[in-house]
Amino acid sequence: MFERPAPAGRAFVTVTAGAVPPAPRRRHNATGGGNQESGERRPPAAAAPRSAVKDLVAALGLALAIEGLLCAAFPAAMRRAMQEASQTPMERMRLVGLASAAAGVVVVGIVRLLLG
């Protein structure tokens, strides 16, 4: 161990042989954080709502495409299905709608969990 002159404002600096230098400070990148040294990348905080809206619009577009294909391929069957739906009691329609929505949320959750 030896002492050497210190920068202005400090009396002296003690240097020990074999001392471990301090860890480098983490630098955050401009896209929302992350450690540039390790290559860590995190999306900006505002990306989550934007992604959810994008997913919602894509899902609505897919539903319209499927319904359009069914109407084009099977017009008579779709007309019968719509007539039957118009005769179905409101409570049953509400129950089927809630069950379909819940099943859709479960499917999306499983797909996101498995396919990330």
Secondary structure in CASP SS format (residue, H / E / C, confidence):
PFRMAT SS
TARGET T0000
AUTHOR 0000-0000-0000
METHOD secondary structure of the structure
MODEL  1
M C 1.00
F E 1.00
E E 1.00
R E 1.00
P C 1.00
A C 1.00
P C 1.00
A C 1.00
G C 1.00
R C 1.00
A C 1.00
F C 1.00
V E 1.00
T E 1.00
V E 1.00
T C 1.00
A C 1.00
G C 1.00
A C 1.00
V C 1.00
P C 1.00
P C 1.00
A C 1.00
P C 1.00
R C 1.00
R C 1.00
R C 1.00
H E 1.00
N C 1.00
A C 1.00
T C 1.00
G C 1.00
G C 1.00
G C 1.00
N E 1.00
Q C 1.00
E C 1.00
S C 1.00
G C 1.00
E C 1.00
R C 1.00
R C 1.00
P C 1.00
P C 1.00
A C 1.00
A C 1.00
A H 1.00
A H 1.00
P H 1.00
R H 1.00
S H 1.00
A H 1.00
V H 1.00
K H 1.00
D H 1.00
L H 1.00
V H 1.00
A H 1.00
A H 1.00
L H 1.00
G H 1.00
L H 1.00
A H 1.00
L H 1.00
A H 1.00
I H 1.00
E H 1.00
G H 1.00
L H 1.00
L H 1.00
C H 1.00
A H 1.00
A H 1.00
F C 1.00
P H 1.00
A H 1.00
A H 1.00
M H 1.00
R H 1.00
R H 1.00
A H 1.00
M H 1.00
Q H 1.00
E H 1.00
A H 1.00
S H 1.00
Q H 1.00
T C 1.00
P C 1.00
M H 1.00
E H 1.00
R H 1.00
M H 1.00
R H 1.00
L H 1.00
V H 1.00
G H 1.00
L H 1.00
A H 1.00
S H 1.00
A H 1.00
A H 1.00
A H 1.00
G H 1.00
V H 1.00
V H 1.00
V H 1.00
V H 1.00
G H 1.00
I H 1.00
V H 1.00
R H 1.00
L H 1.00
L H 1.00
L H 1.00
G C 1.00
END
